[in-house]
Amino acid sequence: MSKITITVLEITIGMDLGNQKHDICVLNSEGKIVEQAKIENNLESLSVYFSNYERPHKIRVALEVGSSSLWISSKLKSMGFNVIVANARKLRMIWDSTNKCDEKDAEKIARVARMDPSLLYGIQHRSMDSQQVLTVLRAREHFVKMRTQTMNSLRGILKSLGVSDLPKCEANRFSEKMYEYVCDDLLPTLGEMLYECQELTDRIERLDDRIELISEESCPEAQHLRQIPGVGPVTALAFVLTIDDPTRFNKSRDIGAFLGLTPKRDQSGEKDKQLRITKHGDRYLRSLLVICAQHIFSDRSPDSDLKRYGHRIASRGGGAGRKKAKVAIARKLAVLMHRLWVSGDNYEPLHKQALKKAS
């Protein structure tokens, strides 16, 4: 490819990312395709191709969010390109097409970016540093899932053999508690499962120690958020690393929608249906916030505005009301954590009551 000189900001490049190769479509100022290309999914190929463009600050590059979009967008931004990472959920015209292929997807992304970039609902990736630290939490989540699966499998096997009085216990004590329920004939087999469960527990505990160390040494914001009862080191660090930049939200309330904790909307005329939450955004952080909400809502947690708010929601109706209350608390908790992070204020469990007394 020859050296390309750009003089106006009307060159648009669309990229459809793949596991092996990326499809590229280049449009000129008139919307005509001037080049279609494929490059390998590696840093060298990306650098070689885009280094052919002079004055990259006058070129817009649009790509769909995916597993490779973080490092690709970071590299292109460092080279000076105007990069838009499109929200995949908003690009129904691409993934729901009846004539879908990588070349056409790249062209569609480029054409939408050329006409109106806001239609791509561009997202902001977290920093590479945050992403690297976040791998500690992802690894912990993986080991917790494996341990839970092993525990459930072992309980199911023992119940199928007539052992029905298995006790409830904390996950980190599961192995030692279950040994007495495994007969000698099954110990060579089920003992391996108990050993695996203990190995996973040891790995999780080592990662817990590392999470504590990271919070103490390089993430004081996470330490600050842990003053809320029910918010532990994992949730606090996951919140800070996932959000990455709290100033990206104009209002703390916006974070509820960002994490998929606000209801879907289907309004037409006089009809306005009550729907479930969107579940957009980071699934792991959302699940952690709901777990914290369950603790806040429980009888063992201290009195707080969050708890009172949950009880008001739950009083509207039965079991469904309790479920809605936990989600509502999770949303309020996310807003509160963002507000404490931005303001640096200390947590007041009964802030509304204190305001009433002051007035």
C-alpha positions in Angstrom: 0.0 0.0 0.0 1.3 3.4 -1.0 1.7 6.4 1.5 -1.7 8.1 1.9 -1.9 11.8 2.6 -5.1 13.1 4.2 -6.0 16.8 4.2 -9.6 16.8 5.5 -11.4 15.0 8.3 -13.6 13.1 5.9 -11.8 9.8 5.6 -13.6 7.1 7.7 -12.3 3.7 8.4 -14.6 0.9 9.6 -13.1 -2.3 11.2 -14.9 -5.6 11.8 -12.8 -7.4 14.4 -12.2 -11.2 14.2 -10.3 -13.8 16.1 -7.8 -14.4 13.2 -8.2 -11.4 10.9 -9.8 -8.0 10.8 -11.7 -6.6 7.9 -11.1 -2.9 7.0 -13.2 -0.6 4.8 -12.0 2.9 3.9 -14.5 5.5 2.7 -13.6 8.9 1.2 -15.3 12.2 1.6 -18.0 11.2 -0.9 -18.8 7.9 0.9 -17.2 5.8 -1.8 -15.1 2.8 -0.9 -11.4 3.5 -1.7 -10.0 0.4 -0.1 -11.0 -2.9 1.5 -8.4 -4.9 3.2 -7.7 -7.7 5.7 -5.0 -7.6 8.4 -3.8 -10.2 10.9 -5.0 -10.0 14.5 -1.7 -8.9 16.0 0.1 -5.7 16.9 2.7 -5.8 14.2 0.1 -6.1 11.3 -2.0 -3.3 12.9 1.0 -1.0 13.2 2.2 -1.7 9.6 -1.2 -1.0 8.0 -2.1 2.2 9.9 1.4 3.6 9.7 0.7 4.2 6.0 -1.7 7.0 6.9 -0.2 10.5 7.4 -2.0 13.0 9.6 -3.9 10.4 11.6 -5.6 13.1 13.7 -7.7 13.8 10.6 -8.9 10.2 10.3 -11.8 8.6 12.1 -11.6 4.9 12.8 -14.7 3.0 14.1 -14.7 -0.6 15.4 -17.1 -2.8 17.3 -16.4 -3.6 20.9 -15.0 -7.0 21.4 -12.2 -9.0 23.1 -9.5 -7.3 21.0 -11.0 -3.8 20.9 -9.2 -2.6 24.1 -5.7 -3.0 22.9 -6.5 -2.1 19.3 -8.2 1.2 20.3 -5.4 2.0 22.7 -2.8 1.5 20.0 -4.7 3.5 17.4 -5.2 6.4 19.9 -1.5 6.4 20.7 -0.8 6.8 16.9 -3.1 9.8 16.8 -6.3 8.4 15.2 -9.8 9.5 16.2 -11.2 6.2 17.5 -14.8 5.2 18.2 -15.5 1.9 19.9 -19.1 1.1 18.9 -21.5 -0.4 21.4 -22.4 -3.9 20.0 -25.8 -3.9 21.6 -26.8 -0.8 19.6 -25.7 -2.1 16.2 -28.7 -4.2 15.5 -28.5 -3.2 11.8 -25.3 -5.2 11.6 -25.7 -8.4 13.7 -29.4 -8.8 12.8 -28.8 -8.5 9.1 -29.9 -11.3 6.7 -26.9 -10.7 4.5 -24.1 -10.7 7.1 -20.4 -11.0 6.3 -17.3 -9.4 7.7 -16.6 -7.2 4.6 -20.2 -5.7 4.7 -20.0 -5.3 8.5 -16.9 -3.2 8.2 -18.5 -1.1 5.5 -21.7 -0.6 7.6 -19.6 0.5 10.6 -17.7 2.9 8.4 -20.9 4.4 6.9 -22.6 4.9 10.2 -19.4 6.5 11.6 -19.3 8.8 8.6 -22.9 9.9 8.7 -23.5 10.3 12.5 -20.9 8.8 15.0 -23.4 9.2 17.8 -25.5 6.4 16.4 -22.6 4.0 17.3 -23.1 4.9 21.0 -19.3 4.9 21.5 -18.1 3.4 24.7 -15.0 4.3 26.8 -12.7 1.4 27.6 -11.0 1.2 30.9 -7.3 1.8 31.0 -4.8 -1.0 30.3 -3.5 -0.7 33.9 -7.0 -1.2 35.3 -7.6 -4.1 32.9 -4.4 -5.8 34.1 -5.3 -5.5 37.8 -8.8 -6.6 37.0 -7.4 -10.0 35.8 -6.8 -10.8 39.5 -10.6 -10.5 40.2 -11.4 -12.4 37.0 -9.1 -15.2 38.1 -10.8 -15.3 41.5 -14.2 -15.4 39.9 -13.1 -18.4 37.8 -11.8 -20.4 40.8 -15.0 -19.6 42.8 -17.1 -21.0 40.0 -15.0 -24.1 39.8 -15.2 -24.6 43.5 -19.0 -24.2 43.6 -19.4 -26.6 40.7 -17.2 -29.2 42.5 -19.1 -28.8 45.8 -22.5 -29.2 44.1 -21.3 -32.2 42.1 -20.0 -33.9 45.3 -23.2 -33.1 47.2 -25.3 -34.6 44.4 -23.2 -37.8 44.3 -23.5 -38.3 48.0 -27.2 -37.7 48.0 -27.7 -40.3 45.2 -26.0 -42.8 47.5 -28.4 -42.1 50.3 -26.4 -39.5 52.3 -29.1 -36.9 52.7 -28.2 -35.2 56.0 -25.3 -33.2 54.6 -24.6 -30.1 56.7 -24.4 -26.6 55.5 -21.0 -25.0 56.0 -18.8 -22.2 54.7 -17.2 -22.9 51.4 -13.6 -22.7 52.8 -14.4 -25.5 55.3 -16.3 -27.7 52.9 -13.5 -30.3 52.4 -12.9 -31.0 56.1 -16.6 -31.2 56.8 -17.4 -33.6 54.0 -14.6 -36.1 54.7 -16.6 -37.8 57.4 -19.5 -38.4 55.0 -17.4 -40.2 52.4 -17.2 -43.9 53.0 -13.8 -45.7 52.6 -14.8 -47.4 49.3 -15.5 -44.0 47.7 -12.6 -42.1 49.2 -10.1 -42.8 46.4 -12.6 -41.2 43.9 -14.4 -38.6 46.0 -11.3 -37.8 47.9 -9.9 -36.4 44.7 -12.8 -34.0 44.5 -12.4 -32.9 48.1 -8.7 -32.4 47.4 -9.5 -30.3 44.3 -12.0 -28.2 46.4 -9.3 -27.5 49.0 -6.8 -26.6 46.3 -9.3 -24.1 44.8 -9.9 -22.7 48.3 -6.2 -22.1 48.8 -5.9 -20.4 45.4 -8.9 -18.1 46.3 -7.4 -17.2 49.6 -4.1 -16.3 48.0 -5.9 -14.1 45.5 -7.9 -12.5 48.4 -4.6 -11.6 50.1 -3.4 -10.1 46.8 -6.6 -8.1 46.5 -6.1 -6.7 50.0 -2.5 -5.8 49.1 -3.5 -4.0 45.9 -6.2 -2.0 47.7 -3.8 -0.9 50.4 -0.9 0.0 48.2 -2.4 1.4 45.0 -6.2 1.8 45.3 -7.2 4.1 48.3 -10.5 4.7 46.6 -11.5 1.0 47.1 -10.5 1.3 50.8 -12.7 4.4 51.1 -15.7 2.5 49.7 -15.4 -0.3 52.2 -16.7 1.8 55.0 -20.2 0.9 53.7 -21.3 -2.3 55.6 -21.7 -5.2 53.2 -19.1 -3.9 50.7 -16.0 -6.0 50.9 -12.6 -5.8 49.3 -13.6 -7.7 46.1 -16.6 -5.5 45.4 -14.9 -2.3 46.2 -11.9 -3.0 44.0 -14.1 -4.3 41.2 -16.2 -1.2 41.3 -13.1 1.1 41.1 -11.4 -0.8 38.3 -14.5 -1.3 36.2 -15.6 2.3 36.4 -11.9 3.4 36.1 -12.8 7.1 35.6 -15.6 8.4 37.8 -15.8 11.7 35.9 -17.1 9.9 32.8 -20.6 10.2 34.4 -22.2 13.6 34.6 -24.4 12.4 37.5 -24.0 9.6 39.9 -27.5 8.4 38.9 -26.2 7.5 35.4 -24.2 4.6 36.8 -27.3 2.6 37.4 -28.0 2.4 33.7 -24.4 1.8 32.9 -24.4 -1.3 35.0 -27.8 -2.6 33.7 -29.6 -2.0 37.0 -32.4 0.1 35.5 -35.6 -1.2 34.0 -36.1 -1.6 30.2 -38.5 0.9 28.6 -41.3 0.0 26.2 -43.6 3.0 26.1 -46.1 3.7 23.3 -49.1 6.0 23.6 -50.8 5.4 26.9 -49.0 2.1 27.4 -45.9 2.1 29.6 -45.0 -1.5 30.4 -43.1 -2.5 33.6 -40.1 -4.5 32.4 -37.1 -6.2 34.0 -33.7 -4.5 34.3 -31.6 -4.3 31.1 -28.6 -6.3 32.5 -26.3 -4.2 30.3 -22.8 -3.4 31.3 -20.4 -5.5 33.4 -22.1 -8.7 34.6 -19.6 -9.5 37.3 -19.8 -6.1 39.0 -23.6 -6.2 38.8 -23.7 -9.6 40.5 -21.3 -8.4 43.3 -23.6 -5.4 43.9 -26.6 -7.6 44.2 -24.8 -9.9 46.7 -23.9 -6.8 48.8 -27.6 -5.7 48.5 -28.7 -9.1 49.9 -26.4 -8.5 53.0 -27.7 -4.9 53.4 -31.3 -6.1 53.2 -30.8 -9.0 55.7 -31.6 -8.8 59.4 -28.0 -9.0 60.4 -27.0 -5.7 58.8 -27.2 -2.4 60.7 -30.0 0.2 60.1 -29.3 2.5 57.1 -31.0 4.5 54.4 -30.3 1.7 51.9 -32.0 -0.9 54.2 -35.0 1.3 54.8 -35.4 2.0 51.1 -35.3 -1.8 50.4 -38.0 -2.4 52.9 -40.2 0.2 51.4 -39.9 -1.5 48.0 -40.4 -5.0 49.5 -43.6 -3.9 51.3 -45.3 -3.4 47.9 -45.8 -7.1 47.4 -44.6 -10.6 48.5 -41.6 -12.5 47.1 -41.4 -10.4 44.0 -41.2 -7.3 46.1 -38.2 -8.7 48.0 -36.4 -9.5 44.7 -37.1 -6.0 43.4 -35.9 -4.6 46.7 -32.5 -6.2 46.4 -32.1 -5.0 42.8 -33.2 -1.5 43.9 -30.7 -1.5 46.8 -27.9 -2.6 44.4 -28.7 0.3 42.1 -28.8 2.8 45.0 -25.6 1.3 46.4 -23.8 1.8 43.0 -25.0 5.5 43.0 -23.8 5.9 46.6 -20.4 4.4 46.0 -19.9 6.7 43.0 -20.9 9.7 45.0 -18.6 8.8 47.9 -15.8 8.2 45.4 -16.2 11.6 43.7 -16.8 13.7 46.8 -14.5 11.9 49.2 -17.2 12.2 51.9 -17.5 9.6 54.7 -20.4 7.2 54.7 -23.4 8.2 56.8 -25.8 5.2 57.1 -28.7 7.5 58.1 -27.9 10.5 56.0 -31.5 11.5 55.3 -32.4 11.4 59.0 -29.4 13.6 59.8 -30.6 16.1 57.2 -34.0 16.3 58.7 -32.7 16.9 62.1 -30.4 19.6 60.8 -33.3 21.4 59.1 
